[in-house]
Amino acid sequence: MKGKTKIKVQEHLDEKWEDHFEGMYISYEGENTILTGNLKDEAHIHGILNQIRDLNLTLISLYTADEEQR
């Protein structure tokens, strides 16, 4: 899973958490937080998903750049 990835979580996560998400950038869509960035490999995505779980955030969606174009 290489390439640009977009992860949407249900909560409004403060931008100060950006450093904890290994190169992902935080933006907002309504009350949801969007994490966007280039993931290196599957281990990288698992690290991001583990962080989302550890913060008790609700995952809404995860898209790679290829999937968004479909």
Distance bins in CASP14 RR format, pairs under 12 A and 6 or more apart:
PFRMAT RR
TARGET T0000
AUTHOR 0000-0000-0000
RMODE 2
METHOD distances of the structure
MODEL  1
1 7 0 0 0 0 0 1 0 0 0 0 0
1 37 0 0 0 0 0 1 0 0 0 0 0
1 38 0 0 0 0 0 1 0 0 0 0 0
1 39 1 0 1 0 0 0 0 0 0 0 0
1 40 0 0 0 0 1 0 0 0 0 0 0
1 41 1 0 0 1 0 0 0 0 0 0 0
1 42 1 0 1 0 0 0 0 0 0 0 0
1 43 0 0 0 0 1 0 0 0 0 0 0
1 44 0 0 0 0 1 0 0 0 0 0 0
1 45 1 0 1 0 0 0 0 0 0 0 0
1 46 0 0 0 0 1 0 0 0 0 0 0
1 47 0 0 0 0 0 1 0 0 0 0 0
1 48 0 0 0 0 0 1 0 0 0 0 0
1 49 0 0 0 0 0 1 0 0 0 0 0
1 62 0 0 0 0 1 0 0 0 0 0 0
1 63 0 0 0 0 0 1 0 0 0 0 0
1 64 1 0 0 1 0 0 0 0 0 0 0
1 65 0 0 0 0 0 1 0 0 0 0 0
1 66 0 0 0 0 1 0 0 0 0 0 0
1 67 0 0 0 0 0 1 0 0 0 0 0
2 37 0 0 0 0 0 1 0 0 0 0 0
2 38 1 0 0 1 0 0 0 0 0 0 0
2 39 1 0 0 1 0 0 0 0 0 0 0
2 40 1 0 0 1 0 0 0 0 0 0 0
2 41 1 0 0 1 0 0 0 0 0 0 0
2 42 0 0 0 0 1 0 0 0 0 0 0
2 43 0 0 0 0 0 1 0 0 0 0 0
2 44 0 0 0 0 1 0 0 0 0 0 0
2 45 0 0 0 0 1 0 0 0 0 0 0
2 64 0 0 0 0 1 0 0 0 0 0 0
2 65 0 0 0 0 1 0 0 0 0 0 0
2 66 0 0 0 0 0 1 0 0 0 0 0
3 36 0 0 0 0 0 1 0 0 0 0 0
3 37 1 0 0 1 0 0 0 0 0 0 0
3 38 1 0 1 0 0 0 0 0 0 0 0
3 39 1 0 1 0 0 0 0 0 0 0 0
3 40 0 0 0 0 1 0 0 0 0 0 0
3 41 0 0 0 0 1 0 0 0 0 0 0
3 42 0 0 0 0 0 1 0 0 0 0 0
3 44 0 0 0 0 0 1 0 0 0 0 0
3 45 0 0 0 0 0 1 0 0 0 0 0
3 63 0 0 0 0 0 1 0 0 0 0 0
3 64 1 0 0 1 0 0 0 0 0 0 0
3 65 1 0 0 1 0 0 0 0 0 0 0
3 66 0 0 0 0 1 0 0 0 0 0 0
3 67 0 0 0 0 0 1 0 0 0 0 0
3 68 0 0 0 0 0 1 0 0 0 0 0
4 23 0 0 0 0 0 1 0 0 0 0 0
4 24 0 0 0 0 0 1 0 0 0 0 0
4 25 0 0 0 0 0 1 0 0 0 0 0
4 35 0 0 0 0 0 1 0 0 0 0 0
4 36 1 0 0 1 0 0 0 0 0 0 0
4 37 1 0 1 0 0 0 0 0 0 0 0
4 38 1 0 1 0 0 0 0 0 0 0 0
4 39 0 0 0 0 1 0 0 0 0 0 0
4 40 0 0 0 0 0 1 0 0 0 0 0
4 62 0 0 0 0 0 1 0 0 0 0 0
4 63 0 0 0 0 1 0 0 0 0 0 0
4 64 1 0 0 1 0 0 0 0 0 0 0
4 65 1 0 1 0 0 0 0 0 0 0 0
4 66 0 0 0 0 1 0 0 0 0 0 0
4 67 0 0 0 0 0 1 0 0 0 0 0
4 68 0 0 0 0 1 0 0 0 0 0 0
4 69 0 0 0 0 0 1 0 0 0 0 0
5 21 0 0 0 0 0 1 0 0 0 0 0
5 22 0 0 0 0 0 1 0 0 0 0 0
5 23 0 0 0 0 0 1 0 0 0 0 0
5 24 0 0 0 0 1 0 0 0 0 0 0
5 25 0 0 0 0 0 1 0 0 0 0 0
5 34 0 0 0 0 0 1 0 0 0 0 0
5 35 0 0 0 0 1 0 0 0 0 0 0
5 36 1 0 0 1 0 0 0 0 0 0 0
5 37 1 0 1 0 0 0 0 0 0 0 0
5 38 1 0 0 1 0 0 0 0 0 0 0
5 39 1 0 1 0 0 0 0 0 0 0 0
5 40 0 0 0 0 0 1 0 0 0 0 0
5 41 0 0 0 0 0 1 0 0 0 0 0
5 42 0 0 0 0 0 1 0 0 0 0 0
5 44 0 0 0 0 1 0 0 0 0 0 0
5 45 1 0 0 1 0 0 0 0 0 0 0
5 48 0 0 0 0 1 0 0 0 0 0 0
5 49 0 0 0 0 0 1 0 0 0 0 0
5 61 0 0 0 0 0 1 0 0 0 0 0
5 62 1 0 0 1 0 0 0 0 0 0 0
5 63 1 0 0 1 0 0 0 0 0 0 0
5 64 1 0 1 0 0 0 0 0 0 0 0
5 65 1 0 0 1 0 0 0 0 0 0 0
5 66 0 0 0 0 0 1 0 0 0 0 0
5 67 0 0 0 0 1 0 0 0 0 0 0
5 68 0 0 0 0 1 0 0 0 0 0 0
6 24 0 0 0 0 1 0 0 0 0 0 0
6 25 0 0 0 0 0 1 0 0 0 0 0
6 26 0 0 0 0 0 1 0 0 0 0 0
6 27 0 0 0 0 1 0 0 0 0 0 0
6 29 0 0 0 0 0 1 0 0 0 0 0
6 32 0 0 0 0 0 1 0 0 0 0 0
6 33 0 0 0 0 0 1 0 0 0 0 0
6 34 1 0 0 1 0 0 0 0 0 0 0
6 35 1 0 0 1 0 0 0 0 0 0 0
6 36 1 0 1 0 0 0 0 0 0 0 0
6 37 1 0 0 1 0 0 0 0 0 0 0
6 38 0 0 0 0 0 1 0 0 0 0 0
6 39 0 0 0 0 0 1 0 0 0 0 0
6 45 0 0 0 0 0 1 0 0 0 0 0
6 48 0 0 0 0 0 1 0 0 0 0 0
6 60 0 0 0 0 0 1 0 0 0 0 0
6 61 1 0 0 1 0 0 0 0 0 0 0
6 62 1 0 0 1 0 0 0 0 0 0 0
6 63 1 0 1 0 0 0 0 0 0 0 0
6 64 0 0 0 0 1 0 0 0 0 0 0
6 65 0 0 0 0 1 0 0 0 0 0 0
6 66 0 0 0 0 0 1 0 0 0 0 0
6 67 0 0 0 0 1 0 0 0 0 0 0
6 68 1 0 0 1 0 0 0 0 0 0 0
6 69 0 0 0 0 0 1 0 0 0 0 0
7 13 0 0 0 0 0 1 0 0 0 0 0
7 21 0 0 0 0 1 0 0 0 0 0 0
7 22 0 0 0 0 0 1 0 0 0 0 0
7 23 0 0 0 0 0 1 0 0 0 0 0
7 24 1 0 0 1 0 0 0 0 0 0 0
7 25 0 0 0 0 0 1 0 0 0 0 0
7 26 0 0 0 0 0 1 0 0 0 0 0
7 27 0 0 0 0 0 1 0 0 0 0 0
7 29 0 0 0 0 0 1 0 0 0 0 0
7 32 0 0 0 0 0 1 0 0 0 0 0
7 33 0 0 0 0 1 0 0 0 0 0 0
7 34 1 0 0 1 0 0 0 0 0 0 0
7 35 1 0 1 0 0 0 0 0 0 0 0
7 36 1 0 0 1 0 0 0 0 0 0 0
7 37 0 0 0 0 1 0 0 0 0 0 0
7 39 0 0 0 0 1 0 0 0 0 0 0
7 44 0 0 0 0 0 1 0 0 0 0 0
7 45 0 0 0 0 1 0 0 0 0 0 0
7 47 0 0 0 0 0 1 0 0 0 0 0
7 48 1 0 0 1 0 0 0 0 0 0 0
7 49 0 0 0 0 1 0 0 0 0 0 0
7 51 0 0 0 0 0 1 0 0 0 0 0
7 52 1 0 0 1 0 0 0 0 0 0 0
7 57 0 0 0 0 1 0 0 0 0 0 0
7 58 0 0 0 0 0 1 0 0 0 0 0
7 59 1 0 0 1 0 0 0 0 0 0 0
7 60 0 0 0 0 1 0 0 0 0 0 0
7 61 1 0 0 1 0 0 0 0 0 0 0
7 62 1 0 1 0 0 0 0 0 0 0 0
7 63 1 0 0 1 0 0 0 0 0 0 0
7 64 0 0 0 0 0 1 0 0 0 0 0
8 24 0 0 0 0 0 1 0 0 0 0 0
8 26 0 0 0 0 0 1 0 0 0 0 0
8 27 0 0 0 0 0 1 0 0 0 0 0
8 28 0 0 0 0 0 1 0 0 0 0 0
8 29 1 0 0 1 0 0 0 0 0 0 0
8 30 0 0 0 0 0 1 0 0 0 0 0
8 31 0 0 0 0 0 1 0 0 0 0 0
8 32 1 0 1 0 0 0 0 0 0 0 0
8 33 1 0 0 1 0 0 0 0 0 0 0
8 34 1 0 1 0 0 0 0 0 0 0 0
8 35 1 0 0 1 0 0 0 0 0 0 0
8 36 0 0 0 0 1 0 0 0 0 0 0
8 52 0 0 0 0 0 1 0 0 0 0 0
8 57 0 0 0 0 0 1 0 0 0 0 0
8 58 0 0 0 0 1 0 0 0 0 0 0
8 59 1 0 0 1 0 0 0 0 0 0 0
8 60 1 0 1 0 0 0 0 0 0 0 0
8 61 1 0 1 0 0 0 0 0 0 0 0
8 62 1 0 0 1 0 0 0 0 0 0 0
8 63 0 0 0 0 1 0 0 0 0 0 0
8 68 0 0 0 0 0 1 0 0 0 0 0
9 17 0 0 0 0 0 1 0 0 0 0 0
9 21 0 0 0 0 0 1 0 0 0 0 0
9 24 0 0 0 0 0 1 0 0 0 0 0
9 26 0 0 0 0 1 0 0 0 0 0 0
9 27 0 0 0 0 0 1 0 0 0 0 0
9 28 0 0 0 0 0 1 0 0 0 0 0
9 29 0 0 0 0 0 1 0 0 0 0 0
9 30 0 0 0 0 0 1 0 0 0 0 0
9 31 0 0 0 0 0 1 0 0 0 0 0
9 32 1 0 0 1 0 0 0 0 0 0 0
9 33 1 0 1 0 0 0 0 0 0 0 0
9 34 0 0 0 0 1 0 0 0 0 0 0
9 35 1 0 0 1 0 0 0 0 0 0 0
9 48 0 0 0 0 0 1 0 0 0 0 0
9 49 0 0 0 0 0 1 0 0 0 0 0
9 51 0 0 0 0 0 1 0 0 0 0 0
9 52 1 0 0 1 0 0 0 0 0 0 0
9 53 0 0 0 0 0 1 0 0 0 0 0
9 55 0 0 0 0 1 0 0 0 0 0 0
9 56 0 0 0 0 0 1 0 0 0 0 0
9 57 1 0 1 0 0 0 0 0 0 0 0
9 58 1 0 0 1 0 0 0 0 0 0 0
9 59 1 0 1 0 0 0 0 0 0 0 0
9 60 1 0 0 1 0 0 0 0 0 0 0
9 61 0 0 0 0 1 0 0 0 0 0 0
9 62 0 0 0 0 1 0 0 0 0 0 0
10 28 0 0 0 0 0 1 0 0 0 0 0
10 29 0 0 0 0 0 1 0 0 0 0 0
10 30 0 0 0 0 0 1 0 0 0 0 0
10 31 1 0 0 1 0 0 0 0 0 0 0
10 32 1 0 1 0 0 0 0 0 0 0 0
10 33 0 0 0 0 1 0 0 0 0 0 0
10 34 0 0 0 0 0 1 0 0 0 0 0
10 52 0 0 0 0 0 1 0 0 0 0 0
10 55 0 0 0 0 0 1 0 0 0 0 0
10 56 0 0 0 0 0 1 0 0 0 0 0
10 57 1 0 0 1 0 0 0 0 0 0 0
10 58 1 1 0 0 0 0 0 0 0 0 0
10 59 1 0 0 1 0 0 0 0 0 0 0
10 60 1 0 1 0 0 0 0 0 0 0 0
10 61 0 0 0 0 0 1 0 0 0 0 0
11 17 0 0 0 0 0 1 0 0 0 0 0
11 26 0 0 0 0 0 1 0 0 0 0 0
11 28 0 0 0 0 0 1 0 0 0 0 0
11 30 0 0 0 0 0 1 0 0 0 0 0
11 31 1 0 0 1 0 0 0 0 0 0 0
11 32 1 0 0 1 0 0 0 0 0 0 0
11 33 1 0 0 1 0 0 0 0 0 0 0
11 34 0 0 0 0 0 1 0 0 0 0 0
11 35 0 0 0 0 0 1 0 0 0 0 0
11 52 0 0 0 0 1 0 0 0 0 0 0
11 55 0 0 0 0 1 0 0 0 0 0 0
11 56 0 0 0 0 1 0 0 0 0 0 0
11 57 1 0 1 0 0 0 0 0 0 0 0
11 58 1 0 0 1 0 0 0 0 0 0 0
11 59 0 0 0 0 0 1 0 0 0 0 0
11 60 0 0 0 0 1 0 0 0 0 0 0
12 26 0 0 0 0 1 0 0 0 0 0 0
12 27 0 0 0 0 0 1 0 0 0 0 0
12 28 1 0 0 1 0 0 0 0 0 0 0
12 29 0 0 0 0 1 0 0 0 0 0 0
12 30 1 0 0 1 0 0 0 0 0 0 0
12 31 1 0 1 0 0 0 0 0 0 0 0
12 32 1 0 0 1 0 0 0 0 0 0 0
12 33 1 0 1 0 0 0 0 0 0 0 0
12 34 0 0 0 0 0 1 0 0 0 0 0
12 57 0 0 0 0 0 1 0 0 0 0 0
12 58 0 0 0 0 0 1 0 0 0 0 0
13 20 0 0 0 0 1 0 0 0 0 0 0
13 21 0 0 0 0 1 0 0 0 0 0 0
13 24 0 0 0 0 0 1 0 0 0 0 0
13 25 0 0 0 0 0 1 0 0 0 0 0
13 26 1 0 0 1 0 0 0 0 0 0 0
13 27 0 0 0 0 0 1 0 0 0 0 0
13 28 0 0 0 0 1 0 0 0 0 0 0
13 29 0 0 0 0 0 1 0 0 0 0 0
13 31 0 0 0 0 0 1 0 0 0 0 0
13 32 0 0 0 0 1 0 0 0 0 0 0
13 33 1 0 1 0 0 0 0 0 0 0 0
13 34 0 0 0 0 1 0 0 0 0 0 0
13 35 0 0 0 0 1 0 0 0 0 0 0
13 51 0 0 0 0 0 1 0 0 0 0 0
13 52 0 0 0 0 1 0 0 0 0 0 0
13 55 1 0 0 1 0 0 0 0 0 0 0
13 56 0 0 0 0 0 1 0 0 0 0 0
13 57 1 0 0 1 0 0 0 0 0 0 0
13 58 0 0 0 0 0 1 0 0 0 0 0
14 20 0 0 0 0 0 1 0 0 0 0 0
14 21 0 0 0 0 0 1 0 0 0 0 0
14 26 0 0 0 0 1 0 0 0 0 0 0
14 28 0 0 0 0 0 1 0 0 0 0 0
14 33 0 0 0 0 1 0 0 0 0 0 0
14 55 0 0 0 0 0 1 0 0 0 0 0
14 57 0 0 0 0 0 1 0 0 0 0 0
15 21 0 0 0 0 0 1 0 0 0 0 0
15 24 0 0 0 0 0 1 0 0 0 0 0
15 25 0 0 0 0 1 0 0 0 0 0 0
15 26 1 0 1 0 0 0 0 0 0 0 0
15 27 0 0 0 0 1 0 0 0 0 0 0
15 28 0 0 0 0 1 0 0 0 0 0 0
15 33 0 0 0 0 1 0 0 0 0 0 0
15 34 0 0 0 0 0 1 0 0 0 0 0
15 35 0 0 0 0 0 1 0 0 0 0 0
16 26 0 0 0 0 1 0 0 0 0 0 0
17 23 0 0 0 0 0 1 0 0 0 0 0
17 24 0 0 0 0 1 0 0 0 0 0 0
17 25 0 0 0 0 0 1 0 0 0 0 0
17 26 1 0 0 1 0 0 0 0 0 0 0
17 33 0 0 0 0 1 0 0 0 0 0 0
17 35 0 0 0 0 1 0 0 0 0 0 0
17 48 0 0 0 0 0 1 0 0 0 0 0
17 51 0 0 0 0 1 0 0 0 0 0 0
17 52 0 0 0 0 0 1 0 0 0 0 0
17 54 0 0 0 0 0 1 0 0 0 0 0
17 55 1 0 0 1 0 0 0 0 0 0 0
17 57 0 0 0 0 1 0 0 0 0 0 0
18 24 1 0 0 1 0 0 0 0 0 0 0
18 25 1 0 0 1 0 0 0 0 0 0 0
18 26 1 0 1 0 0 0 0 0 0 0 0
18 27 0 0 0 0 0 1 0 0 0 0 0
18 33 0 0 0 0 0 1 0 0 0 0 0
18 34 0 0 0 0 0 1 0 0 0 0 0
18 35 0 0 0 0 1 0 0 0 0 0 0
18 36 0 0 0 0 0 1 0 0 0 0 0
18 37 0 0 0 0 0 1 0 0 0 0 0
18 48 0 0 0 0 0 1 0 0 0 0 0
18 51 0 0 0 0 0 1 0 0 0 0 0
19 25 0 0 0 0 0 1 0 0 0 0 0
19 26 0 0 0 0 0 1 0 0 0 0 0
19 51 0 0 0 0 0 1 0 0 0 0 0
20 26 0 0 0 0 0 1 0 0 0 0 0
20 35 0 0 0 0 0 1 0 0 0 0 0
20 47 0 0 0 0 0 1 0 0 0 0 0
20 48 0 0 0 0 1 0 0 0 0 0 0
20 50 0 0 0 0 0 1 0 0 0 0 0
20 51 1 0 1 0 0 0 0 0 0 0 0
20 52 0 0 0 0 0 1 0 0 0 0 0
20 54 0 0 0 0 1 0 0 0 0 0 0
20 55 0 0 0 0 1 0 0 0 0 0 0
20 57 0 0 0 0 0 1 0 0 0 0 0
21 33 0 0 0 0 1 0 0 0 0 0 0
21 34 0 0 0 0 0 1 0 0 0 0 0
21 35 1 0 1 0 0 0 0 0 0 0 0
21 36 0 0 0 0 0 1 0 0 0 0 0
21 37 0 0 0 0 1 0 0 0 0 0 0
21 39 0 0 0 0 0 1 0 0 0 0 0
21 44 0 0 0 0 0 1 0 0 0 0 0
21 45 0 0 0 0 0 1 0 0 0 0 0
21 47 0 0 0 0 1 0 0 0 0 0 0
21 48 1 0 1 0 0 0 0 0 0 0 0
21 49 0 0 0 0 0 1 0 0 0 0 0
21 50 0 0 0 0 0 1 0 0 0 0 0
21 51 1 0 0 1 0 0 0 0 0 0 0
21 52 0 0 0 0 1 0 0 0 0 0 0
21 54 0 0 0 0 0 1 0 0 0 0 0
21 55 0 0 0 0 1 0 0 0 0 0 0
21 57 0 0 0 0 0 1 0 0 0 0 0
22 35 0 0 0 0 1 0 0 0 0 0 0
22 37 0 0 0 0 1 0 0 0 0 0 0
22 38 0 0 0 0 0 1 0 0 0 0 0
22 39 0 0 0 0 1 0 0 0 0 0 0
22 40 0 0 0 0 1 0 0 0 0 0 0
22 41 0 0 0 0 0 1 0 0 0 0 0
22 43 0 0 0 0 0 1 0 0 0 0 0
22 44 1 0 0 1 0 0 0 0 0 0 0
22 45 0 0 0 0 1 0 0 0 0 0 0
22 46 0 0 0 0 0 1 0 0 0 0 0
22 47 1 0 0 1 0 0 0 0 0 0 0
22 48 1 0 0 1 0 0 0 0 0 0 0
22 49 0 0 0 0 0 1 0 0 0 0 0
22 50 0 0 0 0 0 1 0 0 0 0 0
22 51 1 0 0 1 0 0 0 0 0 0 0
22 52 0 0 0 0 0 1 0 0 0 0 0
23 35 0 0 0 0 1 0 0 0 0 0 0
23 36 0 0 0 0 1 0 0 0 0 0 0
23 37 1 0 0 1 0 0 0 0 0 0 0
23 38 0 0 0 0 1 0 0 0 0 0 0
23 39 0 0 0 0 1 0 0 0 0 0 0
23 40 0 0 0 0 1 0 0 0 0 0 0
23 44 0 0 0 0 1 0 0 0 0 0 0
23 47 0 0 0 0 0 1 0 0 0 0 0
23 48 0 0 0 0 1 0 0 0 0 0 0
23 51 0 0 0 0 0 1 0 0 0 0 0
24 33 0 0 0 0 0 1 0 0 0 0 0
24 34 0 0 0 0 1 0 0 0 0 0 0
24 35 1 0 1 0 0 0 0 0 0 0 0
24 36 1 0 0 1 0 0 0 0 0 0 0
24 37 1 0 1 0 0 0 0 0 0 0 0
24 38 0 0 0 0 1 0 0 0 0 0 0
24 39 0 0 0 0 1 0 0 0 0 0 0
24 40 0 0 0 0 0 1 0 0 0 0 0
24 44 0 0 0 0 1 0 0 0 0 0 0
24 45 0 0 0 0 0 1 0 0 0 0 0
24 47 0 0 0 0 0 1 0 0 0 0 0
24 48 1 0 0 1 0 0 0 0 0 0 0
24 49 0 0 0 0 0 1 0 0 0 0 0
24 51 0 0 0 0 1 0 0 0 0 0 0
24 52 0 0 0 0 0 1 0 0 0 0 0
24 62 0 0 0 0 0 1 0 0 0 0 0
25 33 0 0 0 0 0 1 0 0 0 0 0
25 34 0 0 0 0 1 0 0 0 0 0 0
25 35 1 0 0 1 0 0 0 0 0 0 0
25 36 1 0 1 0 0 0 0 0 0 0 0
25 37 1 0 0 1 0 0 0 0 0 0 0
25 38 0 0 0 0 0 1 0 0 0 0 0
26 32 0 0 0 0 0 1 0 0 0 0 0
26 33 1 0 0 1 0 0 0 0 0 0 0
26 34 1 0 0 1 0 0 0 0 0 0 0
26 35 1 0 0 1 0 0 0 0 0 0 0
26 36 0 0 0 0 1 0 0 0 0 0 0
26 37 0 0 0 0 0 1 0 0 0 0 0
26 57 0 0 0 0 0 1 0 0 0 0 0
27 33 1 0 0 1 0 0 0 0 0 0 0
27 34 1 0 1 0 0 0 0 0 0 0 0
27 35 0 0 0 0 1 0 0 0 0 0 0
27 36 1 0 0 1 0 0 0 0 0 0 0
27 37 0 0 0 0 0 1 0 0 0 0 0
28 34 1 0 0 1 0 0 0 0 0 0 0
28 35 0 0 0 0 0 1 0 0 0 0 0
28 36 0 0 0 0 0 1 0 0 0 0 0
29 35 0 0 0 0 0 1 0 0 0 0 0
29 36 0 0 0 0 0 1 0 0 0 0 0
29 60 0 0 0 0 1 0 0 0 0 0 0
29 61 0 0 0 0 0 1 0 0 0 0 0
30 60 0 0 0 0 0 1 0 0 0 0 0
31 58 0 0 0 0 0 1 0 0 0 0 0
31 60 0 0 0 0 0 1 0 0 0 0 0
32 57 0 0 0 0 0 1 0 0 0 0 0
32 58 0 0 0 0 1 0 0 0 0 0 0
32 59 0 0 0 0 0 1 0 0 0 0 0
32 60 1 0 0 1 0 0 0 0 0 0 0
32 61 0 0 0 0 1 0 0 0 0 0 0
33 52 0 0 0 0 1 0 0 0 0 0 0
33 55 0 0 0 0 0 1 0 0 0 0 0
33 57 1 0 0 1 0 0 0 0 0 0 0
33 58 0 0 0 0 0 1 0 0 0 0 0
33 59 0 0 0 0 0 1 0 0 0 0 0
33 60 0 0 0 0 1 0 0 0 0 0 0
33 61 0 0 0 0 0 1 0 0 0 0 0
34 60 0 0 0 0 1 0 0 0 0 0 0
34 61 0 0 0 0 1 0 0 0 0 0 0
34 62 0 0 0 0 0 1 0 0 0 0 0
34 63 0 0 0 0 0 1 0 0 0 0 0
35 45 0 0 0 0 0 1 0 0 0 0 0
35 47 0 0 0 0 0 1 0 0 0 0 0
35 48 1 0 0 1 0 0 0 0 0 0 0
35 49 0 0 0 0 0 1 0 0 0 0 0
35 51 0 0 0 0 1 0 0 0 0 0 0
35 52 0 0 0 0 1 0 0 0 0 0 0
35 55 0 0 0 0 0 1 0 0 0 0 0
35 57 0 0 0 0 1 0 0 0 0 0 0
35 59 0 0 0 0 0 1 0 0 0 0 0
35 60 0 0 0 0 0 1 0 0 0 0 0
35 61 0 0 0 0 0 1 0 0 0 0 0
35 62 0 0 0 0 1 0 0 0 0 0 0
35 63 0 0 0 0 0 1 0 0 0 0 0
36 48 0 0 0 0 0 1 0 0 0 0 0
36 62 0 0 0 0 0 1 0 0 0 0 0
36 63 0 0 0 0 1 0 0 0 0 0 0
36 64 0 0 0 0 0 1 0 0 0 0 0
36 65 0 0 0 0 1 0 0 0 0 0 0
36 68 0 0 0 0 0 1 0 0 0 0 0
37 44 0 0 0 0 1 0 0 0 0 0 0
37 45 0 0 0 0 0 1 0 0 0 0 0
37 48 0 0 0 0 1 0 0 0 0 0 0
37 62 0 0 0 0 0 1 0 0 0 0 0
37 63 0 0 0 0 0 1 0 0 0 0 0
37 64 0 0 0 0 0 1 0 0 0 0 0
37 65 0 0 0 0 1 0 0 0 0 0 0
38 44 0 0 0 0 1 0 0 0 0 0 0
38 45 0 0 0 0 0 1 0 0 0 0 0
38 48 0 0 0 0 0 1 0 0 0 0 0
38 64 0 0 0 0 0 1 0 0 0 0 0
38 65 0 0 0 0 1 0 0 0 0 0 0
39 45 1 0 1 0 0 0 0 0 0 0 0
39 46 0 0 0 0 1 0 0 0 0 0 0
39 47 0 0 0 0 1 0 0 0 0 0 0
39 48 1 0 0 1 0 0 0 0 0 0 0
39 49 0 0 0 0 0 1 0 0 0 0 0
39 62 0 0 0 0 0 1 0 0 0 0 0
39 63 0 0 0 0 0 1 0 0 0 0 0
39 64 0 0 0 0 1 0 0 0 0 0 0
39 65 0 0 0 0 0 1 0 0 0 0 0
40 46 0 0 0 0 0 1 0 0 0 0 0
40 47 0 0 0 0 0 1 0 0 0 0 0
40 48 0 0 0 0 0 1 0 0 0 0 0
41 47 0 0 0 0 0 1 0 0 0 0 0
41 48 0 0 0 0 0 1 0 0 0 0 0
42 48 0 0 0 0 0 1 0 0 0 0 0
42 49 0 0 0 0 0 1 0 0 0 0 0
42 64 0 0 0 0 0 1 0 0 0 0 0
43 49 0 0 0 0 0 1 0 0 0 0 0
43 50 0 0 0 0 0 1 0 0 0 0 0
44 50 0 0 0 0 0 1 0 0 0 0 0
44 51 0 0 0 0 0 1 0 0 0 0 0
45 51 0 0 0 0 0 1 0 0 0 0 0
45 52 0 0 0 0 0 1 0 0 0 0 0
45 59 0 0 0 0 0 1 0 0 0 0 0
45 62 1 0 0 1 0 0 0 0 0 0 0
45 63 0 0 0 0 0 1 0 0 0 0 0
45 64 0 0 0 0 1 0 0 0 0 0 0
46 52 0 0 0 0 0 1 0 0 0 0 0
46 53 0 0 0 0 0 1 0 0 0 0 0
46 62 0 0 0 0 0 1 0 0 0 0 0
47 53 0 0 0 0 1 0 0 0 0 0 0
47 54 0 0 0 0 1 0 0 0 0 0 0
48 54 0 0 0 0 0 1 0 0 0 0 0
48 55 0 0 0 0 0 1 0 0 0 0 0
48 57 0 0 0 0 0 1 0 0 0 0 0
48 59 0 0 0 0 0 1 0 0 0 0 0
48 62 0 0 0 0 1 0 0 0 0 0 0
49 55 0 0 0 0 0 1 0 0 0 0 0
49 57 0 0 0 0 0 1 0 0 0 0 0
49 59 1 0 0 1 0 0 0 0 0 0 0
49 62 0 0 0 0 1 0 0 0 0 0 0
50 57 0 0 0 0 0 1 0 0 0 0 0
50 59 0 0 0 0 0 1 0 0 0 0 0
51 57 0 0 0 0 1 0 0 0 0 0 0
51 59 0 0 0 0 0 1 0 0 0 0 0
52 58 0 0 0 0 1 0 0 0 0 0 0
52 59 1 0 1 0 0 0 0 0 0 0 0
52 60 0 0 0 0 0 1 0 0 0 0 0
52 61 0 0 0 0 0 1 0 0 0 0 0
52 62 0 0 0 0 1 0 0 0 0 0 0
53 59 0 0 0 0 1 0 0 0 0 0 0
61 67 0 0 0 0 1 0 0 0 0 0 0
61 68 0 0 0 0 0 1 0 0 0 0 0
62 68 0 0 0 0 0 1 0 0 0 0 0
63 69 0 0 0 0 1 0 0 0 0 0 0
63 70 0 0 0 0 1 0 0 0 0 0 0
64 70 0 0 0 0 0 1 0 0 0 0 0
END
